[in-house]
Amino acid sequence: MRFSRLLCAVVLACTACSSHQPTDTSCAEGFTCTTLHVPLDRSRPDGPSLDLPVIAADNANAPRGVLLLLTGGPGQPAIPALSHNVDPDVLRDYRLVMFDQRGTGAGGLNCPALQDTVGGSDFLTPPAEAVDQCTKQLGANAGYYGTPDTVDDIEQLRQFLKVDRLTLDGTSYGSFTAEQYGLKYPDRVQALVLDSVVPHKGFDPMGVDLMAATSAVLRSACKACTTDPVADLAWLVRHGVSGTDLMELLSVSSLNSVNPTLDGIPAAMHAARNGDDSTLKELIQRTTSKGLPYDQLSAGLHMATLCSDLRFPWSGKPDRQAALDDAVRRLDPKRLYPYDVATARAQLMIQGCLRWPAARVSAYPAAQELLPRTLILHGSNDLFCPLDWSRWEQAHAKAAQLVVIPGSGHSVQRDPRGRQAVRTFLLH
């Protein structure tokens, strides 16, 4: 997804700057690009800093204030490739602002081995040596890329923009960032748009919620199928096909997709069950986040953030492996169907963070209820984030509106129905 007028050549770099004030750079017509200097560690304001590229529309006096778009991942930069199609009327009434969050973009975290083997995936099992190389590369800095660090970067950005409040629009992981900002700085938020929600209390890194939701989504997206894709998927998982590979295939197929049909996947799974796995192997190889360049989605940043943010079976326990083994034994296989226990254990977040150093753990605000002016959007056929996550988020907001787009996949604002819902919410 691109919004060509918003291209901006600003480089993200880690420096030892003493000043944390933005500096202007050249930018596209109608926009101003700056570099926001933020401390890597806010307890050491004079220590190493990060330069975060920022792009802002020049209509600084827009009648409805600033609209800050937050990208997903974690690990996706905002400036090189936008994840939203913004309505022209919204652009006129709001000042559009984006920034490359810490660790993303051209100068972000680049762990080559990890990038090559898992790219932007949420599911693929990372090789142990790739994780170890990345942690060695990041060293003591590995713990400074949690969502609370980004939340404080947003607050610093708000202060630089000299506005009292922000309207935040976050997709996928961006919704989690928006929620955390809203909980920590409720008086600084005008409204929230949460697309394809990640719940603000986090989620199970074993992927149990998503596995449990898969059957209903598969059958909904495959109404014209003459075979049962759920039964075929379950058979393949139990006969040696990687469950994480299949999760990757299905989730990527639902990404940014209007009415995803999972084109060809049910037939390929059925053929594989009957002895011809050539098409399925080709689809798995082609439909993947593996090899995605780090400046499009940083695998190193992805891992650093998730390992800080999430709570794992071994959190606070001395023996990580024993704690994981115990958690796996307690899993209910029926809830994992059509996947299995081995798929849960092999998840990227489990196997990656099991080896990640015990650095800073993200601390979250005590508040647990979002402000009233919140719009929640979700596609019914999302295979990245289950719909129940948005329902949970609505139940933990004072008066949030939930709009479910039937048949749509992940990142609902790509769908005209989703864009219209956002337009109505922001302009009325």
FENPECOR-V860746 format. One line per field, one symbol per residue. phi: phi as a letter, one per 20 degrees, with the letter a starting at -180 (. if undefined). psi: psi as a letter, one per 30 degrees, with the letter a starting at -180 (. if undefined). A space follows every 50 residues. Layout:
phi->???
psi->???
This chain:
phi->.ccgfdfbecdebecdfeedefcfcfbfgncddcdeecfgcffcfeegcd ddfcccffefdgfdneddededpfpefeffbfdbdefgffffecefcbbe fgndnfdefcdgffffeclefecgfefgfffffffffflfegedcfggff gffffffgffflcfbcddccdlgffffffffffecgfddeacdddlfdff enbffemfgfgfefgffgfffcfefecefffffffffecnefffffffgf fffefldelfdlgnfgfffffffeodeffffffffedbefnfgffeafff fgfffffefeddgegmdfdfffffgffffefegffegeebfffffeggff fffgdfffefdgddfffccfffecddcbefdfddcfggfffffffdcfaf eddeegnfeemfffegffffffgfffdc
psi->kljffgkkikkklklhkfkhklkkllllkflkkljjjkkejffifgaklk jjkkkklfifgkfgakjjkklackfkleeejlgkjkkeeeeefljkkllj lkflaegakjjeeeeeffbgkfekkkkeeeeeeeeeeebfffghgleeee efeeeeeeeefhlelkkkjkkbefeeeeeeeeeehefgkelkjjkikkkf galjffgeeeeffeeeeeeefhfgkfljfeeeeeeeefhfkkeeeeeeee eeffkhkkikfhjfeeeeeeeefgfjgeeeeeeeeeilfkgkkffejjee eeeeeefeelklfgkgkejeeeeeeeeeffkjeeffkgaleeeeffkeee eefefkkibkkkkllekgklleikkkkkkfhkgejkefeeeeeefhlehk kkjkjkflbkifffkeeeeeeeeeefg.
